[in-house]
Amino acid sequence: MEERLRWDGFYMSHRFYLVNLRYVKELESTKVILQNGEEVFLSRRKYSDLKDKYMEYKFGEANQ
């Protein structure tokens, strides 16, 4: 299920958090800051992967 959600613009940032990449404002090594100011915990080992996926999502969205 996690793989399918990744391609739909979502990312599992931690065991309990699913992030809609459309609403990401900023990425930090331990958290994701959303456009509404909410902060979502980010597993440190997932930071690099999320950063890559977020860039793919943003550049893919711009090309549509």
TANORVEN-V449050 format. One record per backbone hydrogen bond with DSSP energy under -1.0 kcal/mol. NH is the residue of the N-H (numbers start at 1). CO is the residue of the C=O. If there is no record, write none. Layout:
BEGIN
nh co
NH CO
NH CO
END
This chain:
BEGIN
nh co
5 1
6 2
7 3
9 6
10 5
11 19
13 11
14 17
17 14
19 11
21 9
23 20
24 21
25 33
26 33
28 31
32 40
33 26
34 38
35 23
37 34
40 32
42 30
43 13
46 43
50 46
51 47
52 48
53 49
54 50
55 51
56 52
57 53
58 54
59 55
60 56
61 57
62 58
63 59
64 61
END
